[in-house]
Amino acid sequence: MKYVFLSLAIILEVTGSAFMKASEGFTKWLPSTIFVMGYAGSFYFLSLALKAMPLSTAYAIWAGLGIVLTTAVSVIAFKQKLDLPAIIGIAFIVIGVVVMNFFSKTAH
C-alpha cells in the first residue's frame, strides 16, 4: 500500500505543479484551486506512505519522479524546451534515486 500512496502523492504533486504554471501567478481561480488541492493531496498521501517507509527513501522517490514527470508535462503541455545540461541533470537525479533504492541499506 505504501507505494500506492506514494504514487498518488507523486501524481498529485505533478498535477499541482502543472496547474501552478497554469494559474499565472494565482490570477486564475480554477488552476489556482487545483494547484492547492493537488499539493494538499500530495502531502496527505506522502504522509501515509511515510508510515511504512523511511523518509529518505520516500522523499527521494517523490522528489525525483516528481521532477522527471513535471519536466515531461512542461515539455508536452507547455512546449518548453530542454537543453543538454538539463537532460544530464535530470538523468543524475534518476540515477541517484535508483542507486539509493537498489544499493543503499538506508532505503530498506
C-alpha positions, -999 to +999 in steps of 0.1 A: +000+000+000+029+023+007+038+025-030+002+032-039+001+061-015+035+073-028+023+071-064-008+091-056+014+117-039+036+119-070+007+122-094-010+149-073+023+168-069+029+168-107-008+179-113-003+207-087+029+219-104+013+219-138-016+239-125+007+263-106+021+272-140-014+275-155-026+297-126-004+325-140+007+337-106-026+328-089-045+352-111-068+324-124-090+309-098-096+274-112-060+265-119-051+281-085-077+259-067-065+227-085-029+236-075-038+240-038-058+208-038-031+189-057-004+198-032-027+192-002-035+158-015+001+151-024+013+159+011-015+138+026-006+107+006+031+113+012+024+113+049+005+080+046+034+065+027+058+077+054+040+055+080+055+024+062+088+037+047+118+058+056+116+095+050+148+095+029+135+068+006+100+082+002+112+118-003+139+108-029+113+089-049+087+116-046+110+144-055+129+125-082+099+112-101+081+145-095+109+163-112+110+139-142+072+138-146+069+176-142+096+181-168+077+158-192+045+178-186+063+211-192+077+198-225+044+183-237+018+206-223+037+239-222+060+233-252+091+242-231+125+230-244+152+212-226+189+217-233+216+191-228+227+203-193+190+200-181+187+165-195+220+154-179+209+169-146+176+151-146+194+119-155+217+123-125+186+127-103+171+095-117+204+076-112+206+089-076+171+076-068+179+042-084+212+039-066+196+048-033+167+023-037+186-006-050+220-004-033+216+016-001+207-002+032+192+031+043+163+026+018+150-006+034 
